[in-house]
Amino acid sequence: MRTIDPQVRADALGGVPGALGNLLNAQLKLGSDIFKALTGSALPQVGDVVQTLQARTQQKGCCDIPPPCWMPRSLGECTSHVGQCKSACIDLVVTNCDMHGRTIKVEVPKAGSEVTVTPGALELGPFERGTISVCYNVPQNAATAQHEYLVWVHGCRSYYLRWTVSVGTVGLASCHEIDIDDCPDYRHHWYDHFYCGRRCPDAANRLVGANG
């Protein structure tokens, strides 16, 4: 294979690589400025993101035991930035992956009248899909603050979402969409025999003290 002299390649391209580099730097700076204006925090550096991903991938091996199938599944965390007199909403799009009908219910413990769930229950036939909206309605004179809620979704399985509503950071409405495939698991996994019901240590100690 014929190799090209680096000097010949540089002469042929002229100032194109430098111009592309300047354009890329300008785009990155613009994106960083917009991100900081909206969120109030600086955009993470590319090197920081790469190091974080490498650290997380190195922590897990090929033989890690997943959580038991009967434990609630995490939907992650979601932050809504919203202004006064606006609404922050999350649309939970649930798909029934079963051959039987299913009733999907959503609850937000410790939430007051500021949080609404519509509809209260969702009836899904086999393989049907529907949406339940969870909304936080911001009053007119609401103070700048953050409110954290735990959103539970109950169907064939149970799911939970950590939802933070940041009031006053952006004067806009906010809406997120989260897809949930509510599917039964009929497989017997190799790690199933590792699990059994165990109390929390403090509950076990209380039980021993009561019997003693």
C-alpha positions in Angstrom: 0.0 0.0 0.0 1.3 3.4 -1.0 1.8 5.9 1.9 1.3 9.6 1.4 3.9 12.0 2.8 2.3 14.0 5.7 3.8 17.2 4.2 2.2 16.4 0.8 -1.2 15.8 2.5 -0.9 19.1 4.5 -0.1 21.0 1.3 -3.0 19.5 -0.5 -5.5 20.3 2.2 -4.2 23.8 2.7 -6.1 25.7 5.5 -9.1 23.4 5.5 -8.2 21.4 8.7 -7.6 24.7 10.6 -10.9 26.2 9.5 -12.8 23.0 10.4 -11.2 23.1 13.9 -12.1 26.7 14.4 -15.7 26.0 13.4 -15.9 23.0 15.8 -14.6 25.1 18.6 -17.1 27.8 17.9 -20.0 25.3 17.9 -18.8 23.8 21.2 -18.6 27.3 22.8 -22.0 28.2 21.6 -23.5 25.0 22.9 -21.8 25.5 26.2 -23.1 29.1 26.6 -26.7 28.0 25.8 -26.5 25.1 28.3 -25.1 27.4 31.0 -27.8 30.0 30.3 -30.6 27.4 30.7 -29.4 25.4 33.6 -27.0 27.7 35.4 -24.2 25.1 35.4 -21.3 24.6 33.0 -21.4 21.9 30.4 -19.1 19.0 31.4 -15.9 18.6 29.4 -15.6 15.8 26.9 -12.7 14.3 28.8 -14.8 14.2 32.0 -17.6 12.3 30.3 -15.2 9.8 28.7 -13.5 9.2 32.1 -16.9 8.7 33.8 -18.0 6.2 31.2 -14.7 4.3 31.4 -14.9 4.1 35.2 -18.5 2.8 35.1 -17.8 0.2 32.5 -14.7 -1.1 34.5 -16.7 -1.5 37.7 -19.0 -4.2 36.2 -17.9 -7.6 35.1 -19.5 -10.1 32.8 -20.8 -12.2 35.8 -22.5 -9.6 37.8 -25.8 -10.8 39.3 -28.7 -8.5 38.3 -31.3 -7.3 40.8 -34.1 -9.9 41.5 -37.0 -9.8 39.1 -39.5 -9.1 41.9 -37.8 -5.9 42.9 -39.2 -2.6 41.6 -37.4 -1.4 38.5 -35.8 2.1 38.4 -36.8 4.5 35.6 -33.9 6.7 36.5 -34.1 10.4 37.5 -35.8 13.3 35.7 -35.5 17.0 36.4 -38.1 19.5 35.1 -37.1 23.2 34.9 -40.3 25.3 35.0 -41.4 28.9 35.6 -44.2 30.5 37.6 -47.8 29.9 36.3 -46.5 27.1 34.2 -46.8 23.3 34.4 -44.1 20.6 34.5 -45.4 17.3 33.2 -44.2 13.8 32.6 -46.0 11.6 30.1 -45.6 7.9 31.0 -46.2 5.9 27.9 -47.0 2.3 29.0 -47.1 -0.7 26.7 -48.8 -3.9 27.9 -46.5 -6.7 26.5 -48.8 -9.4 27.8 -51.6 -11.5 26.2 -53.9 -10.5 29.1 -55.5 -7.1 29.9 -53.8 -5.0 32.5 -54.7 -2.1 34.8 -51.9 0.5 35.2 -52.0 2.8 38.2 -49.7 5.7 39.1 -49.2 7.2 42.5 -47.1 10.0 43.9 -46.7 9.6 47.7 -46.3 12.7 49.8 -47.6 14.9 47.0 -50.3 17.5 47.6 -52.9 19.1 45.3 -50.1 20.7 43.2 -49.5 17.3 41.5 -52.2 15.7 39.4 -52.3 12.3 37.7 -54.5 11.9 34.6 -56.1 9.4 34.2 -56.2 7.9 37.6 -56.0 4.4 36.1 -55.3 3.1 32.6 -57.0 0.0 31.3 -54.9 -1.7 28.6 -55.9 -4.7 26.6 -53.4 -7.2 25.2 -50.4 -5.4 23.6 -52.2 -2.0 23.9 -50.4 1.2 24.7 -51.6 4.2 26.7 -50.4 7.4 28.4 -50.7 8.6 32.0 -49.7 12.3 32.6 -48.2 13.4 35.9 -48.2 17.2 36.2 -46.9 19.8 38.7 -48.8 23.1 38.4 -46.7 26.1 39.6 -48.7 28.8 41.4 -48.3 32.5 40.4 -46.1 33.6 43.4 -44.2 30.4 43.9 -40.7 30.8 45.3 -37.6 29.5 43.5 -37.1 26.0 44.9 -36.7 22.3 44.1 -39.3 19.7 44.9 -38.5 16.0 44.7 -41.1 13.3 44.2 -41.1 9.6 43.9 -43.5 8.5 41.1 -44.6 4.9 41.3 -46.1 3.0 38.3 -47.9 -0.3 39.1 -48.7 -2.8 36.3 -47.4 -6.3 35.7 -44.3 -5.0 37.5 -43.7 -2.0 39.7 -41.5 0.9 38.6 -40.3 4.1 40.3 -39.0 7.4 39.0 -37.2 10.1 40.9 -38.7 13.4 39.7 -37.3 16.8 40.6 -39.2 19.9 39.8 -37.0 23.0 39.7 -39.2 26.1 40.0 -38.0 29.5 38.7 -34.9 28.3 36.8 -36.5 28.8 33.4 -39.7 30.7 32.6 -41.2 28.0 30.4 -43.4 24.9 30.7 -41.7 21.5 30.7 -42.8 18.1 29.4 -40.9 14.8 29.4 -41.9 11.5 27.9 -40.9 8.2 29.4 -41.5 4.8 27.7 -42.3 1.8 29.8 -42.6 -1.7 28.4 -44.6 -3.6 31.1 -43.7 -7.2 30.2 -43.9 -10.4 32.2 -40.8 -12.5 32.4 -41.4 -16.2 31.8 -37.8 -17.2 31.7 -36.0 -19.0 34.5 -32.7 -17.3 34.9 -29.4 -18.8 36.1 -29.2 -16.3 39.0 -32.8 -16.8 40.3 -31.6 -19.3 43.0 -29.4 -16.6 44.6 -32.4 -14.7 45.9 -34.6 -15.2 48.9 -36.6 -12.8 51.1 -34.3 -11.2 53.7 -35.3 -8.5 56.2 -33.4 -5.4 56.7 -30.8 -5.8 59.5 -32.6 -3.3 61.8 -35.9 -5.2 61.4 -34.2 -8.5 62.2 -32.7 -7.0 65.3 -36.0 -5.7 66.5 -37.6 -9.1 66.0 -34.9 -10.8 68.0 -35.2 -8.3 70.8 -39.0 -8.7 71.0 -38.7 -12.5 71.2 -35.8 -12.4 73.7 
